[in-house]
Amino acid sequence: MYIKEINLYKITMKMRNPFTTSFGTEQNRKFILVEVKNENDLSGWGECVTTERPLYIEEFTDASWMMLEKFLIPAVLKTKIEHPDELQDRFKAYKRNHLAKSALEAAVWDLYAKSKDMTLAEALGGVKSTIEVGVSLGIEEDIHTLLNNIKQKTEEGYKRIKIKIKPGKDVNVLAEVRKQFPDIPLMVDANSAYTLDDIPTLKEMDRFNLMMIEQPLTAGDLIDHAKLQKEMETPICLDESIHSYEDARKAVEIGSGKIINLKVGRVGGLTEAKKIHDLCKQENIPMWCGGMLESGVGRAHNIAITSLANFTLPGDTASSARYWHKDIIDPEVVVENGLLTVPDKPGIGFDVNLDEVLRNTTESKKFN
């Protein structure tokens, strides 16, 4: 493929409802879309799943735009690419900035699959035609609101319920949830809100028969998670601690957790995600695909990677309508009874609605 043109779109989309985690509350998503064109004007699309502020990891939207503009796009534009895996070497000199790298790489993967008349899932080595989906529910001030949300999502058929927690909104919340929903598949996500001083509180969660507790301790930490896992029966799932294959390898070796949540952006792209998948499959570490409040473009990439064999637990790729009044792809992502069908059209399998993209664009730039 010859990369003839690259377009950046800075997007602002308002979510249907505010989403609250231990980081804070978000309703307006500000992120970047990347479009890559080849010599035949075929387009591939990727999404940079940043937020306006560097709260989840160190990256944020304006910084990722600059990284793409000044360093990553020049490494790709007006060059020939035989396979998307090549981008890892081209980007290697630039430290971190995984979300920006992943967005451009994702667009190239989409373009590559389309140019080969393959689905992105096939190009990645996917084997599943349907995937199981769970749903993530934010922290609510009113427990009744949370319980009503759980009831609704359970009735909609989602295969797993995840609720966000933080100190003071944890054991008491779980007790109420389990009182009303004793048997649903349930997990919690702490987004690094705890320390080893909170071991007594965290160990109390063992009595709630949770599938896992996600990222209870500091982002990037592996050692303290290993200490905590030895104290708990509930499996620890690592999220913000896994930024690369090497992180995953070390986590498995020292027992930092029993499950890995893979987010394509967080690990720097689909190529690295495949490597982590293969390691976890070899080591019998279950995986699932996490969500970053993506638009349909990022959601489509998540569906493709989840088609790989070792994504054995329900992921966070819920229906577009859960988050957006109108998504930027056609058709929108629709979950039916907790299942998603892997698209059978080339590339990501969805058409990007350029009119809707432009309606939500606050800034754009063409590189050719």
LONU-203981 format. One record per residue: x, y, z of N, C-alpha, C, O in turn. Coordinates in steps of 0.02 Angstrom, whole numbers, padded with zeros to 5 digits, always signed. Each point is the difference from the previous one (the first is absolute). Layout:
REM residues N
XYZXYZXYZXYZ/...
REM end
This chain:
REM residues 368
+00043-00060+00000-00043+00060+00000+00044+00062+00000+00049+00004+00037/-00066+00043-00078+00034+00065+00001-00046+00049+00037-00058+00008-00019/+00083+00024+00071-00040+00046+00041+00003+00069-00032+00049+00036+00006/-00103-00019-00041-00003+00062-00038-00022+00060+00041+00023+00056-00011/-00067-00068+00058-00031+00056+00037-00021-00023+00069-00022-00057+00009/+00028+00102+00040-00024-00013+00068-00039+00060+00024+00022+00057-00008/-00080-00068+00037-00043+00054+00026-00012-00010+00075-00013-00055+00023/+00018+00110+00013-00017+00000+00072-00063+00040+00011-00011+00053-00031/-00032-00079+00075-00062+00034+00019-00003+00002+00077+00000-00051+00032/-00002+00111-00005-00010+00007+00072-00076+00003+00011-00034+00044-00026/+00009-00090+00066-00072-00011+00008-00022+00016+00071+00035-00016+00048/-00094+00047-00042-00034+00006+00065-00069-00030-00007-00040+00023-00041/+00026-00074+00081-00066-00033+00000-00027-00001+00071+00035-00018+00047/-00098+00037-00041-00032-00001+00065-00032-00068+00013-00039-00025-00040/+00056-00004+00097-00027-00065+00018-00073+00007+00023-00021+00053+00024/-00016-00106-00031-00070+00001+00023-00006+00016+00074-00044+00039+00021/+00089-00068+00019-00003+00009+00072+00071+00011+00027+00048-00026-00029/-00041+00063+00083+00066+00007+00032+00026-00068+00022-00039-00043+00020/+00105+00033-00023+00030-00063+00021+00052+00016+00053+00049+00035-00012/-00059-00063+00073+00041+00017+00058+00043-00059+00020-00024-00056+00009/+00089+00069+00000+00048-00049+00027+00036+00033+00058-00017+00056+00020/+00067-00091+00007+00039+00030+00055+00041+00060-00025+00024+00039+00040/-00016-00032-00107+00036+00057-00028-00043+00063-00001+00026+00056+00005/-00092-00064-00010-00044+00056-00008-00057-00017-00047-00010-00058-00017/-00026+00110-00005-00058-00009-00043+00013+00027-00070+00029+00054-00008/-00049-00092-00042+00010+00020-00069-00066-00003-00038-00038-00048+00007/+00024+00100-00047-00058-00003-00044+00016+00022-00071-00029-00026-00047/+00076+00072+00040+00021+00021-00067+00066-00035-00017+00052+00014+00030/-00054-00059-00079+00060-00036-00021+00036+00040-00054-00029+00017-00051/+00092-00003+00064+00042+00036-00048+00057-00045-00021+00044-00016+00039/-00046-00006-00102+00048-00050-00024+00018+00015-00072-00020+00050-00029/+00060-00095-00001+00026+00010-00067-00017-00059-00044+00006-00058+00021/-00027+00072-00082-00006-00052-00051+00057+00009-00050+00020+00055-00017/+00006-00112-00006+00054+00000-00050-00026-00037-00062-00026-00055+00005/+00034+00087-00062-00018-00031-00064+00064-00006-00042+00036+00049-00010/-00023-00109-00015+00058-00013-00042-00025-00022-00069-00043-00043-00005/+00072+00074-00048-00021-00018-00068+00059-00029-00039+00057+00022+00007/-00072-00071-00050+00052-00027-00043-00004+00031-00070-00039+00046-00011/+00079-00072-00034+00003+00029-00068-00065-00007-00038-00011+00035-00050/-00034-00080+00072-00064-00010-00032-00057+00037+00035-00059-00012-00013/+00077+00057+00060-00048+00038+00039-00044-00043+00045-00054+00021+00021/+00078-00081-00005-00034-00042+00049+00019+00026+00069+00058+00016+00013/-00107-00011+00033+00012+00029+00066+00000-00053+00055-00040-00046-00001/+00086+00054+00048+00000-00038+00062-00008+00049+00058+00025+00056-00002/-00059-00078+00055-00017+00044+00056+00024-00027+00066-00002-00060+00013/+00027+00105+00029+00019-00017+00068-00023+00054+00048-00012+00057-00020/+00007-00074+00084-00023+00047+00051+00052+00007+00054+00025-00050+00026/-00009+00111-00008+00046+00014+00055-00043+00011+00063-00032+00052+00007/+00033-00101+00037-00049-00001+00055+00024+00041+00060-00002-00023+00057/+00023+00084-00070+00022+00045+00052-00059+00032+00036-00058-00006-00021/+00074+00039+00075-00047+00044+00034+00030+00070+00001+00059+00009-00015/-00099+00040+00033+00023+00069-00001+00056+00013+00050+00044+00041-00012/-00045-00078+00068+00051+00008+00051+00036-00066+00012-00029-00053-00011/+00093+00054+00032+00038-00062+00010-00016-00033+00066+00041+00001+00047/-00099-00032-00042-00023-00031+00062+00008-00076-00001+00022-00030+00049/-00041-00001-00104+00006-00073-00005+00074-00020-00007+00025-00041+00039/+00009+00069-00088+00073-00005-00005+00026+00070-00017-00038+00049+00002/+00103-00044-00018+00030+00066-00008-00022+00037-00063+00009+00060-00005/-00036-00095-00043-00019+00031-00063-00066+00038+00005-00043-00017+00041/+00036+00068-00083-00063+00036-00006-00006+00025-00072+00048-00001-00037/-00107+00023+00019-00017+00010-00070+00047+00047-00037+00025-00016-00053/-00013+00075+00082+00043+00048-00035+00071-00025-00008+00032+00013-00051/-00007-00048+00101+00068-00027-00004+00005-00055-00053+00050-00004-00036/-00101-00038+00031+00001-00053-00050-00005+00029-00070+00031-00026-00047/-00069+00080+00039-00004+00034-00065+00071+00023-00021+00021-00010-00057/+00014+00041+00104+00067+00025-00015+00047-00058-00016+00041+00005-00046/-00046-00060+00083+00043-00058-00012-00012-00028-00069+00047-00016-00036/-00110+00010+00016-00016-00024-00066+00026+00047-00054+00032-00022-00049/-00044+00086+00059+00018+00049-00050+00075+00006-00010+00024+00002-00057/+00014-00001+00111+00071+00016-00004+00045-00062-00011+00053+00006-00031/-00075-00064+00055+00045-00057+00000-00027-00062-00035+00035-00030-00042/-00096+00010+00058-00024-00065-00024-00022+00003-00073+00019-00044-00039/-00057+00094+00021-00022+00005-00070+00059+00007-00048+00001-00034-00052/+00051+00075+00067+00058+00003-00045+00035-00068-00008+00034-00011-00050/-00041-00033+00099+00032-00066-00005-00037-00048-00046+00025-00053-00018/-00086+00073-00002-00043-00044-00040-00018+00029-00068-00003-00035-00050/-00008+00100+00049-00024+00034-00061+00050-00006-00057+00061+00005+00010/-00088-00017-00071+00040-00005-00062+00050-00059+00004+00054+00003-00029/-00074-00055+00063+00042-00060+00004-00042-00061-00020-00061+00003-00001/+00096-00057-00013-00032-00063-00016+00001-00046+00060+00052-00006+00033/-00108-00025-00018-00006-00045+00057-00025-00068-00025-00052-00005-00032/+00091-00047+00046-00021-00067-00020-00049-00030+00050-00046-00037-00019/+00056+00053+00084-00042-00028+00053-00001+00048+00059+00051+00032+00014/-00108-00025+00021-00005+00047+00056+00050-00014+00056+00018+00046+00037/+00005-00108-00030+00049-00016+00052+00063+00044-00006+00035+00011+00049/-00021+00013-00110+00060+00041-00011+00000+00065+00041+00052+00028+00014/-00111-00005+00004-00004+00065+00034+00032-00002+00069+00023+00052+00024/-00021-00110+00008+00033-00003+00065+00073+00023-00004+00023+00038+00042/+00012-00060-00093+00070+00021-00008+00005+00073-00018+00045+00035+00023/-00091-00011-00064+00002+00071-00021-00012+00047+00060+00026+00056+00002/-00067-00079+00045-00018+00042+00058+00046-00011+00060-00004+00036+00050/+00048-00086-00054+00037-00023+00058+00042+00055+00033+00008+00000+00061/+00018+00046-00100+00043+00052+00027-00037+00048+00047+00031+00032+00042/-00097-00028-00050-00040+00048+00038-00030-00035+00061-00036-00049-00006/+00053+00074+00064-00019-00033+00063-00075+00010+00015-00029+00054-00011/-00001-00107+00037-00070+00000+00023-00047+00027-00055+00004-00020-00057/-00049+00067+00077-00049+00026-00048-00038-00056-00035-00010+00001-00061/-00010-00051+00100-00031-00059-00027-00067+00013-00034-00017-00031-00050/-00022+00078+00077-00065+00013-00029+00006+00030-00070-00037-00018-00046/+00085+00063+00038+00011+00030-00066+00027-00052-00049-00023-00003-00057/+00071-00037+00079+00027-00053-00044-00055-00048-00021-00005-00019-00058/-00036-00001+00107-00052-00049-00014-00051+00026-00051-00023-00038-00042/+00007+00103+00045-00050+00028-00045+00023-00003-00073-00038-00020-00044/+00101+00039+00032+00025-00002-00068+00009-00072-00024-00015-00017-00057/+00041-00025+00101+00008-00071-00017-00068-00032-00016-00005-00040-00046/-00047+00057+00085-00066-00027-00011-00027+00018-00069-00029-00042-00035/+00040+00104+00015-00022+00022-00067+00036-00040-00054-00031-00018-00050/+00096+00005+00060+00038-00039-00049-00024-00072-00001-00004-00030-00054/-00012+00001+00111-00027-00068+00002-00066-00003-00038-00011-00047-00038/-00033+00096+00048-00064+00001-00036+00011+00004-00075-00031-00036-00039/+00076+00080+00019+00017+00008-00071+00030-00064-00028-00017-00021-00056/+00062-00009+00093+00031-00063-00022-00052-00054-00012+00000-00033-00052/-00045+00024+00101-00052-00052-00007-00045+00014-00061-00016-00046-00037/-00003+00109+00028-00042+00018-00057+00037-00013-00066-00030-00024-00048/+00094+00040+00047+00038-00009-00062+00009-00074-00018+00011-00018-00058/-00016-00026+00109+00005-00072-00010-00069-00032-00006-00006-00061-00007/-00047+00102+00010-00069-00024-00002-00014-00050+00057-00032-00051-00010/+00059+00067+00069-00009-00041+00059-00035+00041+00055+00004+00061+00000/-00037-00095+00045-00023+00035+00060+00060+00013+00044+00050-00035-00004/-00054+00087+00045+00054+00014+00047+00010-00059+00047+00056-00017+00018/-00111-00014+00003+00004-00058+00043+00041-00055-00032+00043-00030+00032/-00056+00016-00096+00039-00051-00036+00074+00019-00004+00043-00042+00010/-00030+00105-00025+00069+00023-00007+00039-00008+00065+00060-00012-00001/-00095+00017+00057+00032-00006+00066+00006-00073+00023+00036-00015+00047/-00071-00030-00081+00000-00070+00020-00059-00019+00044+00003-00049+00036/-00056+00088-00040-00060-00015+00039-00034-00064-00022+00004-00020-00058/-00038-00012+00106-00032-00065-00013-00074-00001+00019-00034-00049-00014/+00010+00103+00045-00069+00000+00024-00045+00042-00045+00021+00052-00025/-00083-00075+00016-00049+00038-00039-00045+00042+00044-00032+00048-00023/+00028-00065+00087-00037+00040+00049+00043+00007+00062+00042-00042+00015/-00053+00097+00022+00037+00011+00062-00048+00019+00056-00052+00031-00013/+00069-00051+00073-00041+00017+00058+00017+00070+00026+00058+00021-00001/-00109+00014+00024+00010+00069+00021-00029+00011+00069-00054-00023+00017/+00093+00059+00024-00025+00024+00064-00012+00074-00003+00007+00031-00053/-00024-00001+00109-00012+00072+00002+00034+00029+00061+00004-00032+00052/+00019+00094-00059+00034+00035+00054-00044+00056+00026-00024+00041-00039/+00012-00040+00104-00044+00050+00031+00041+00045+00047+00039-00025+00041/-00048+00089-00048+00037+00048+00039-00024+00005+00072-00052-00028+00018/+00090+00064+00023-00018+00012+00070-00062+00045+00003-00004+00050-00036/-00043-00068+00077-00061+00039+00010-00006+00023+00072+00015-00038+00046/-00035+00100-00036-00011+00024+00068-00058-00036+00033+00001-00012+00061/-00052-00004-00100-00060-00033+00026+00003-00074-00017+00002-00017-00059/-00001-00027+00109+00005-00071-00011-00059-00026-00041+00008-00048-00038/-00065+00079+00045-00059-00023-00037+00008+00011-00075-00024-00039-00040/+00059+00093+00022+00015+00011-00071+00043-00055-00027-00012-00026-00055/+00063+00007+00093+00044-00055-00021-00038-00065-00005+00008-00037-00049/-00049+00022+00098-00038-00063-00002-00048-00002-00059-00008-00052-00032/-00023+00108+00017-00044+00003-00058+00039-00010-00065-00023-00033-00046/+00084+00062+00043+00042-00009-00060+00020-00073-00008-00001-00026-00056/+00018-00006+00111+00019-00071-00003-00059-00042-00024+00007-00044-00042/-00066+00058+00069-00061-00037-00020-00012+00008-00074-00014-00049-00035/+00020+00110+00010-00012+00013-00071+00050-00038-00044-00019-00032-00049/+00083+00036+00067+00051-00031-00042-00002-00076+00004+00015-00035-00048/-00035+00008+00106-00008-00072+00006-00058-00024-00044+00005-00051-00034/-00059+00089+00034-00057-00018-00042+00016+00006-00074-00030-00035-00041/+00076+00080+00024+00021+00006-00070+00045-00057-00022+00015-00007-00060/+00007-00034+00107+00037-00060-00018+00075+00004+00003+00035-00046-00020/-00007+00102+00047+00072+00005+00005+00027-00057+00043-00029-00018+00051/+00087-00009-00072+00026-00062+00030+00038+00012+00064+00017-00048+00035/-00003+00110-00019+00037+00016+00061-00012+00073+00018-00004+00043-00044/-00003-00029+00108-00008+00069+00024+00064+00021+00035+00025-00034+00045/+00002+00092-00065+00057+00029+00034-00021+00065+00032-00032+00042-00032/+00048-00033+00095-00015+00063+00033+00066+00032+00024+00045-00034+00024/-00042+00099-00031+00058+00038+00023-00005+00010+00076-00054+00010+00027/+00113-00013+00006+00001+00010+00072+00056+00048+00018+00046+00013-00040/-00049+00014+00100+00053+00040+00030-00009-00004+00075-00054-00020+00023/+00104+00040+00017-00008-00002+00073-00064+00037+00022-00012+00057-00020/-00027-00091+00061-00063+00029+00022-00059-00018-00044-00058+00008+00020/+00072-00033-00079-00052-00023-00046+00020-00069-00024+00009-00012-00060/-00003-00035+00107+00025-00066-00017-00038-00056+00034-00048-00026-00028/+00068+00007+00089-00030-00057+00034-00074+00011+00012-00041-00045-00009/+00024+00105+00031-00071+00015+00013-00041-00004-00063-00057-00024+00001/+00085+00047-00057-00035-00004-00064-00008-00073-00022-00054-00020-00021/+00108-00019+00027-00003-00070-00020-00051-00039+00041-00034-00044-00026/+00030+00060+00091-00049-00035+00042-00071+00011-00025-00041-00046-00001/+00026+00108-00019-00067+00015-00026-00012-00033-00068-00054-00025-00014/+00106+00025-00027-00007-00031-00066-00013-00075+00007-00045-00027-00032/+00085-00006+00073-00008-00072+00008-00065-00019+00035-00026-00055-00010/+00000+00100+00051-00064-00013+00032-00056-00006-00052-00044-00042+00005/+00048+00085-00056-00052+00001-00052+00018-00046-00058-00045-00027-00033/+00110+00018+00019+00021-00041-00057+00053-00050+00024+00059+00008-00013/-00081-00062+00048+00048-00046+00031+00041-00041-00049+00054-00023+00017/-00080+00014-00078+00032-00050-00044+00027+00028-00066+00029-00038-00039/-00036+00103+00026+00023+00025-00065+00077+00000-00003+00033+00009+00051/-00004-00020-00110+00072+00007-00008+00019+00074+00013-00022+00045-00036/+00063-00035+00087+00013+00068+00024+00075+00010+00012+00033-00044+00026/-00008+00102-00046+00069+00019+00014+00001+00073+00019-00048+00036-00010/+00105-00015+00038+00008+00071+00019+00064+00026-00030+00047-00037-00013/-00045+00102+00003+00058+00034-00029+00017+00059+00045-00040+00046+00010/+00101-00046+00016+00021+00051+00048+00039+00057-00032+00009+00052+00031/+00016-00062-00093+00040+00052-00033+00054+00028+00046+00009+00061+00005/+00027-00106+00029+00059+00018+00041-00016+00042+00061+00042+00039+00023/-00101-00046+00005-00021+00043+00055+00024-00022+00069-00012+00035+00049/+00045-00094-00044+00017-00028+00065+00076-00008+00007+00038+00006-00048/-00016-00020+00110+00069-00017+00015+00001-00063+00042-00053-00027+00018/+00113+00002-00002+00005-00059+00043-00028+00013+00070-00016-00048+00035/+00011+00111-00015-00031+00015+00065-00074-00019+00000-00030-00006+00054/+00002-00003-00113-00072-00016-00006-00012-00075-00006-00055-00021-00017/+00105-00020+00032-00009-00073-00006-00060-00025+00039-00037-00042-00026/+00025+00064+00088-00060-00024+00036-00065+00013-00039-00043-00043-00003/+00037+00102-00025-00060+00017-00039-00004-00044-00062-00053-00026-00017/+00108+00019-00018+00001-00039-00062-00015-00074+00014-00035-00032-00039/+00061+00006+00094-00013-00070+00017-00074-00012+00017-00025-00055-00008/-00008+00107+00033-00072-00006+00013-00039-00017-00064-00053-00031+00003/+00080+00052-00060-00035-00011-00064+00000-00073-00020-00038-00020-00044/+00081-00021+00075+00000-00072-00015-00067-00032+00012-00017-00050-00032/-00023+00077+00077-00063-00032+00017-00056+00012-00050-00055-00026+00007/+00070+00067-00059-00053+00018-00047+00002-00040-00065-00035+00015-00047/+00078-00067+00045+00002-00044-00059+00009+00040-00064-00039-00007-00047/+00091+00048+00045+00013+00041-00058+00042-00038-00052+00041-00042+00017/-00053+00057-00080+00041-00028-00053+00072+00024+00006+00047-00038-00013/-00039+00101+00034+00066+00030+00006-00006+00069+00030-00055+00029+00001/+00110-00003+00025+00006+00071+00017+00053+00029-00046+00058-00023+00000/-00077+00073-00038+00045+00027-00051+00041+00059+00027-00027+00047+00030/+00092-00052-00040+00048+00053+00015-00013+00035+00066-00015+00060+00001/+00020-00096+00055-00012+00032+00064+00055+00050+00020-00014+00050+00033/+00077-00064-00053+00057+00039+00024+00028+00045-00056-00028+00004-00054/+00084+00028+00070+00029+00052-00043+00011-00023-00071+00021-00057-00012/-00035+00101-00036+00014-00014-00070+00074-00013-00009+00042+00035+00028/-00026-00086-00067+00070-00018-00012+00029-00048+00051+00052-00031-00013/-00084+00024+00070+00028-00043+00052-00011-00074-00016-00054-00020-00021/+00105-00020+00032-00005-00073-00004+00015-00033+00067-00031-00051+00017/+00078+00079+00020+00023-00033+00062-00054+00000+00053-00014-00052+00030/-00017+00110-00017-00051+00002+00053-00062-00039-00020-00034-00028+00043/+00018+00025-00108-00056-00041-00021+00014-00074+00014-00045-00038+00019/+00108+00017-00028+00018-00069+00016-00009-00014+00075-00024-00053+00019/+00043+00102+00023-00010-00007+00072-00074-00005+00017-00021-00042+00040/-00019+00084-00071-00072+00001+00013-00033-00065-00024-00042-00027+00035/+00062+00002-00094-00032-00060-00025+00010-00059+00047-00044-00043+00006/+00101+00041+00028+00012-00054+00048-00046+00004+00060-00012-00050+00034/-00015+00109-00021-00044+00011+00058-00073-00011-00017-00042-00005+00045/+00026+00002-00109-00071-00001-00021-00017-00063-00039+00042-00028-00035/-00105+00006+00043-00026-00054-00041-00025+00026-00067+00007-00033-00051/-00035+00093+00051-00026+00029-00061+00057+00013-00050+00051+00029+00019/-00058-00051-00081+00053+00014-00049+00009+00075-00010-00048+00038-00005/+00111-00017+00001+00016+00069-00019+00008+00003-00075+00033-00043-00030/-00064+00092+00000+00006+00013-00072+00042+00063-00009-00015+00052+00030/+00066-00056-00070+00044+00057-00013-00023+00038-00061-00015-00029-00052/+00013+00096+00059-00019+00045-00054+00056+00050-00010+00044-00010-00042/-00044+00064+00081+00050+00053-00008+00071-00022+00015+00047+00039-00010/-00037-00100+00034+00068-00025+00012+00030-00034-00061+00060-00015-00001/-00099+00004-00051+00024-00036-00059+00002+00047-00060-00052+00016-00030/+00112+00006+00012+00009+00046-00057+00039-00032-00057+00011+00032-00051/+00009-00095+00060+00041-00032-00051+00002-00075+00011-00021-00025+00052/+00048-00010-00101+00013-00072+00007+00046-00012+00061-00012-00047+00038/+00063+00088-00029+00047-00010+00055-00035+00008+00067+00014-00038+00047/-00060+00086-00041-00038+00007+00062-00040-00064+00013-00002-00025+00057/-00030+00000-00108-00041-00061+00008+00043-00059+00019-00018-00039+00044/+00076+00032-00076+00045-00056+00016+00022+00002+00073+00001-00051+00034/+00018+00110-00011+00022+00007+00070-00057-00011+00049+00010-00031+00052/-00069+00055-00069-00059-00009+00044-00016-00074+00008-00015-00022+00056/+00018-00015-00110-00013-00072+00003+00054-00034+00042-00016-00044+00040/+00078+00063-00050+00056-00033+00034-00003+00009+00076+00015-00047+00037/-00035+00106-00013+00001+00011+00072-00070-00006+00032-00007+00010+00060/-00044-00026-00100-00066-00012+00028-00036+00063+00021-00033+00002+00052/+00038+00051-00092-00031+00064+00017-00076-00002-00007-00035+00043+00029/+00009-00091-00065-00072-00007-00009-00015-00063-00039+00046-00033-00025/-00110+00017+00020-00020-00062-00033-00037+00012-00066-00016-00048-00035/+00002+00111+00019-00038+00019-00060+00030+00064-00027+00026+00041+00037/-00029-00033-00103+00024+00063-00031-00056+00030-00042-00030-00033-00042/+00018+00097+00054-00044+00041-00042+00045+00033-00051+00044+00039+00017/-00056-00054-00080+00040+00030-00053-00038+00058-00032-00056-00008-00023/+00088+00066+00022-00025+00057-00038+00051+00016-00054+00058+00012+00013/-00081-00014-00075+00045+00005-00057+00040+00065+00004+00061-00001-00012/-00093+00057+00027+00035+00063+00004+00052+00001+00054+00055+00027-00010/-00070-00055+00067+00045+00001+00057+00066-00037-00014+00052+00019+00027/-00054-00071-00068+00060-00039-00013+00035+00021-00065+00050-00029-00019/-00077+00080-00015+00035+00027-00058-00021-00028-00067+00031+00015-00050/-00085-00055+00049-00024-00022-00065-00017-00074-00005+00012-00038+00047/-00040+00019-00104-00023-00068-00011+00058-00049-00004-00008-00058+00021/+00065+00078-00048+00057-00046-00006+00023-00021+00070+00012-00060+00011/-00004+00108+00035+00020-00016+00068-00055-00039+00036+00014-00045+00039/-00077+00062-00054-00056-00036+00031+00001-00074-00020-00014-00043+00042/+00030+00029-00104+00005-00070-00021+00055-00037+00038-00010-00058+00020/+00066+00090-00009+00055-00032+00036-00021-00016+00072+00015-00054+00026/-00049+00101+00006-00023-00011+00069-00052-00056+00001+00001-00042+00045/-00045+00042-00095-00050-00054-00005+00034-00068-00004-00020-00046+00036/+00071+00040-00078+00033-00065-00009+00036-00022+00064+00000-00059+00016/+00030+00107+00019+00032-00016+00064-00052-00026+00051+00011-00051+00032/-00066+00087-00026-00051-00019+00049-00031-00068-00017-00016-00039+00045/+00007+00027-00109-00026-00066-00021+00047-00055+00021-00021-00052+00025/+00086+00063-00036+00051-00050+00019+00001-00011+00075+00011-00056+00023/-00022+00110+00015+00006-00004+00074-00067-00012+00034-00004+00002+00062/-00049-00013-00100-00067-00012+00028-00025+00057+00043-00029-00010+00053/+00042+00071-00077-00026+00060+00033-00060+00025-00038+00007+00022-00057/-00068-00025+00085-00059+00024-00036+00005+00074-00016+00032+00038+00037/-00064-00017-00092+00002+00069-00021-00069+00025-00019-00046-00039-00014/+00040+00105+00015-00059+00032-00028+00020+00069-00025+00052+00026+00019/-00093+00003-00062+00016+00064-00031-00036+00056+00037-00062+00001+00004/+00100+00045+00022-00028+00056+00037-00023+00056-00047+00019+00001-00058/-00058+00044+00085-00026+00056-00039+00027+00067+00024+00019+00007+00058/-00016+00041-00104+00023+00068+00016-00051+00051-00023+00017+00054-00023/-00081-00072+00029-00054+00045-00022+00009+00019-00073-00008+00058-00019/+00024-00109-00022+00016+00013-00071-00062+00018-00040-00057-00017+00018/+00070+00053-00072-00050+00006-00053-00001-00067-00038+00035-00047+00018/-00076+00045-00071-00006-00062-00037+00064-00024-00032+00008-00061-00009/+00037+00106-00009+00063-00020-00032+00042-00042+00049+00022-00055-00016/-00011+00082+00075+00038-00038+00050-00037-00063+00022+00032-00051+00013/-00098+00055-00010-00041-00058+00019+00009-00057-00051+00003-00058+00018/+00002+00077-00083+00008-00049-00053+00068-00036+00007+00004-00060-00011/+00048+00097+00028+00066-00031+00010-00002-00047+00060+00032-00053-00001/-00069+00071+00053-00006-00043+00059-00035-00066-00018+00020-00053+00023/-00071+00057-00065-00035-00060-00021+00048-00047-00037+00000-00060+00012/+00041+00089-00056+00047-00041-00039+00050-00035+00044+00012-00060-00009/+00019+00095+00057+00050-00032+00042-00032-00052+00046+00032-00051+00016/-00094+00063+00005-00033-00047+00045-00018-00065-00035-00017-00050+00033/+00021+00048-00099-00014-00061-00037+00056-00051+00007-00008-00058-00020/+00066+00078+00049+00054-00047+00011-00018-00049+00056-00041+00016+00044/+00071-00076-00046-00023-00056+00040+00003+00010+00075-00044-00024+00036/+00095+00060-00010+00009+00002+00072-00038+00057+00034+00008+00011+00060/-00050+00026-00097-00045+00047+00032-00061-00039+00022-00051-00003-00034/+00057-00027+00093-00049-00048+00024-00051+00029+00048-00048-00033+00018/+00058+00096+00003-00046+00032+00047-00036+00058-00036+00028+00031-00044/-00090-00017+00064-00037+00055-00033+00036+00066+00006+00025+00018+00053/-00022+00019-00108+00034+00065-00001-00047+00058+00011-00058-00010+00019/+00083+00071-00030-00038+00061+00015-00028+00034-00063-00018+00059+00003/+00015-00095-00060-00022+00031-00062-00076-00001-00005-00028-00040-00037/-00003+00084+00075-00074+00002+00001-00026+00036-00063+00038+00026-00040/-00104-00026+00033-00032+00032-00058+00016+00074-00004+00009+00033+00051/-00005-00008-00112+00012+00072-00010-00051+00042+00037+00016+00052+00029/-00079-00074-00030-00054+00040+00028+00005+00007+00076-00032+00044+00029/+00072-00086+00003+00010+00008+00072+00037+00065+00015-00010+00030+00052/+00053-00009-00099+00043+00058+00012-00018+00062-00042+00008+00056+00024/-00033-00067-00085-00005+00056-00048-00072+00009-00024-00036-00048-00012/+00017+00111+00003-00064+00015-00032+00002-00023-00072-00049-00028-00025/+00105+00039-00009+00011-00026-00067+00074-00013-00008+00042+00044+00012/-00025-00105-00032+00070-00019-00009+00024+00024-00069-00039+00024-00040/+00104-00033+00027+00029+00025-00063+00012-00057-00049+00037+00010-00049/-00067-00068+00061+00005-00056-00047-00070-00024-00019-00048+00010+00036/+00045-00042-00094-00062-00032-00024+00016-00072-00019+00049-00012-00036/-00088-00037+00060-00050+00008+00053+00034+00010+00067+00061-00011+00007/-00098+00032+00043+00028+00006+00066+00012-00069+00031-00029-00050-00022/+00071+00047+00073+00012-00063+00036-00062-00016+00042-00023+00041+00039/-00003-00101-00048-00060-00021+00036+00013-00067+00034+00018-00049-00033/-00026+00047+00098+00006-00062+00039-00069-00031+00006-00048+00034+00020/+00042-00098-00035-00063-00035+00006+00009-00058+00049+00038-00047-00013/-00074+00050+00068+00003-00051+00052+00072-00014+00021+00019-00058+00010/+00020+00112-00003+00068-00007+00025+00050-00025-00051+00056-00019+00018/-00075+00018-00082+00045-00024-00052+00008+00051-00055-00047+00037-00017/+00107-00034-00011+00015+00041-00058+00021-00045-00058+00038-00047+00010/-00063+00061-00069+00023-00036-00059+00061+00034-00029+00000+00061-00010/+00052-00100-00003+00060+00027-00031-00016+00015-00073-00022-00044-00036/+00033+00106+00012-00019+00018-00068+00035-00043-00052+00055-00024+00010/-00089+00014-00067+00030-00040-00054+00019+00042-00060+00017-00027-00053/-00020+00094+00059+00023+00045-00053+00075+00014+00009+00025-00006+00055/+00010+00024-00109+00072+00013+00006+00017+00055+00051-00040+00045+00012/+00100-00051+00016+00022+00050+00049-00039-00004+00064-00019-00055+00023/+00005+00113+00007-00036+00002+00064-00072-00023-00008-00032-00016+00050/+00006+00015-00111-00067-00028-00012-00057+00049+00009-00058-00019-00005/+00074+00081+00018-00050+00053+00007+00020+00058-00045+00059+00011-00012/-00108+00025-00014+00014+00060-00040+00004+00061+00045-00044+00011+00041/+00097+00028-00049+00005+00062+00038-00045+00052-00032+00004+00013-00060/-00047+00017+00100-00047+00052-00023+00037+00066+00001+00003+00034+00052/+00025-00014-00109+00042+00059-00002-00040+00063+00017+00028+00046+00030/-00091-00043-00049-00041+00058+00018-00005+00007+00075+00004+00056+00027/-00013-00112+00008-00005+00002+00073+00068+00016+00031+00003+00035+00050/+00051-00061-00080+00067+00017+00024+00011+00075-00004+00022+00031+00049/-00037-00001-00107+00012+00071-00009-00046+00042+00045+00020+00054+00023/-00079-00078-00010-00046+00037+00045+00028+00006+00070-00014+00048+00036/+00055-00098-00016+00028+00000+00067+00073+00023+00002+00031-00001+00053/-00004+00021-00110+00071+00019-00004+00010+00072+00020-00034+00045-00024/+00082-00034+00068+00018+00067+00022+00064+00025-00034+00013+00060-00002/+00027-00107-00024+00062+00018-00034+00019-00059-00045-00010-00058+00019/+00038+00073-00078+00023-00054-00044+00063+00023-00036+00014+00059-00006/+00023-00108-00017+00061+00016-00038+00015-00057-00049-00004-00059+00018/+00022+00078-00080+00018-00048-00052+00075+00000-00009+00032+00052-00001/-00004-00113-00007+00071-00008-00013+00008-00038-00066-00023-00057-00006/+00055+00088-00044+00009-00035-00063+00062+00026-00036+00017-00023-00055/
REM end
